[in-house]
Amino acid sequence: AVVSTQSTGSRAPISAKLVANMLSVAGADHIITMDLHASQIQGFFDIPVDNLYAEPAVLKWIKENIENWRECVIVSPDAGGAKRVVSIADRLNVNFALIHKERAVANEVQRMTLVGDVDNKAAIIVDDLADTCGTVVKAAEKLKEAGAKAVYAVMTHGVFSGPALERVMGSCIEAIVVSNTIPQHEKIAICPKIQAIDVSSIIGEAIRRTHNGESVSYLFGNVPL
């Protein structure tokens, strides 16, 4: 489920804190999660939290599936994802770009500005969440207008709500790649542009290491064999 991490108005609830309380009261004594939308959510829990990263699996997919990946550009669809994109670009030793977006209302982008050069390069949009896909589709159009020869999108969690699948199918995106933190079999059958990265080995190894009292730090930068 997607929950709010901040109050949107006076006396409005912070839903993530409610979920944290519910899990604790239900008897959970340790939480293992992946790519929290906001890392500060860990502070809502009174029990240990291990927030794993999909980044190692994303790097592996890019190296195995993007031709001439050394010439690609990693793109953040908004300022909030800049840290994630810079980390991936540094590990691949490639350039990165940023799209600044202005919203008139929630989930509706009014204007986008590209900062960076994607001319005649493969552009890979990286983010943590694919929801209605309005932002990523508009970002792909902006990148194409700027001269990108191909546009891919790599997201950790594929929610694909509302008109998302239709938007993706009608877009210029070559492929939108998500992890299987949410089952994607039905959506892949409807939309062949969707591909899934299996992160079960990362989560399974985290569970094994936690059960045996071992460190999970290795998993922050590596995919278990």
N, C-alpha and C positions, 0 to 999 in steps of 0.2 A: 504494500500500500504506500501511497505517497502522502506524507503528512507535513503540516506546516512546521517550520522551525523558528518562526518569529511571529510576534503579535502584529496583526494588521490594523488594529485600531484600539481605542480605549476599551479596557476590560475584555478584549478579545483573547481567546485561549491560545496557548502554544501547544498544538496537538502532539508534537513529538515528545514533550514531557509527559503527557497523558499516556502515550504508548509505552514509554519507559517505565512508568509506574505500574501499568497493567502487567507487563512482562515480569517485573520484580515480584509483585504480589502473587502472580500465578506460580511462582516458585523457581524461576530461572536464577541461576547463580553465576552465569557467565554468558556473555553475548559475543558471537562472532558474526560480523557483517562485512559488506563489501562496498567500497566507494560511497560512503555517506554523502548526501548532498551538501551537508555542512558539517565539518569535522567537530564543531562544538557540541553536536548532539551527544557525543560521548560523555560530556559533562552532565547530562540529564540523568545518567544512570548512577545508582549507588553500588553497582556491582562491576566487576572487571569487563572491559569491552576491548575486543581486538578488531580494528577496522582494517580489513585487507584491501589491497589495491588490485584493480584489473590491469594496471599498466604493464606488468611483465607479459601478460597474455596478449595485450594490444600490440606491443613491440614485436612479439613473435609472429602475429598475424601479418603485420605490415611487411616484415622481412620476407615472409614466405609467399605473399600474394600480390604485392605491388611491384610491378616491373620497374626497374631503375629507381628503387625507393630512395637511393642516396641523393636523387635530384628532386625529391618531393618537398612540399611545404606543409607543415602542421598548422592548422588553423583553429583558433578559438572563436566560437560563435558569439561570445560576449566577454566583457572584461573580467567577470567572475571566474572564468575558466582559464585565465592566462597562466596561472601557476602550474596547472596540470599540463598545458600545452608546452610550456617552456621546458618542463622536466622531460617530456617525451622527445622534444626536438633536440635537447642536449644529449640524450642517450643515443639518439640516431645520428647526431652530428649534422643536422640539417637546419634550414631556416624555419622561422615561424611567422605567422601573421595573426592579426586580431581584427575582429569585426565589432565595431561599436554600434549598438542598437538602441533606439529610443522607442519606448512603448507608450501608446496613447492610453490603453487599458491593459489589464493583465492578459497574458497569452496572445496579445495582438501587437505585432511589431509595426511601427509607423515608418521608421527610416533607418537605413544601415549605411555605415561608412567603413570601407576596408582600409586597414593600415598594414602595409606590407606588399611584397611583390610576388605574384603567382603566375606571371605571364609565361606561357608555354611549359608549365610544370603541372604535375599531379598534385592536387590539393586534398588534404585529408582533414576533415572537420572532426575534432575530438571533443566530446562532452560526456557528462555522467548520465544524462537522461534523454530518452527519445519519447516524448509524450504525444502531443498533437502534431508534431513535426512541422509546424508552420515556420518556426525560426530556421531550422536546418534547411528546409527547401528554399526559403528566401536567401539564405546565406549561400547556398549552392548556385543560385541564379546570379548573385553578386560576383561570385568567384569566376563564373563562366564569362560574365561581362568584362572582367578584368583580364581575361586571356588564359585562364586555366584550361589545360587540355583534357583533364579528367577530374571529376570530383567524387570523393568517397566520404562516407561518414562512419565514424566508429564511436559507439556509445556503450556505456556499461550496462544500463538498464533499459530494456525495450518495453515501454508501457503500451505505446501505439493506441491511444484513445481517440474516440471521435473519428474524424475524417483522415486520420494519420496514414492509413494504408493507401487510400486513394491519392493522397498528396504525394507520397513516395513514388507510387507507380507512374504518376504524371510528371515527375520531376526529372531534372537532368543528372541526378545522382546515379553513378554507376552501380553502387552497392551501399547498403546501410548495414553495418555490422554491429551486432549487439551480443552481449554475453547471455548465457542461459540461466542467469539469476531469476528470470521469469521465463517459464516454458514458452517456446516460440514455434512449436510444430504447426499449429493451426495457422498462424500468421504467415509462416514461410510458404505454406501451401497456397495461400491467397495471393501473396506478394513475393514473387521470385527474386526481387531485388534485396530481400532481407537475408542475411547470413548470420549464423550463430557461432560464437566462440564458446567452447566448453571450459568452464572454470571449476568444474566439480573436483578436479584434482587438487586445486589450490585450497578449496574449502575443506575437502576431505583430509588433506595433510595438516591443515590448521587444527582440525578436530583431534587428529591422532596426536599431534605434538602437545596440545592442551591436556589431553587425557593422560599423557605420559610425563607431564610436567616439564616439557622441553620448550625452548624459545621458538616463537613464531616469526621472529625478525627476518629470518632468511626469506620468507615468503613475500616480504614487502618489495623485493627486487628480483625475484626469480620464480619461474614456473617449475614445480617439482617434476622430476622425470618419471 
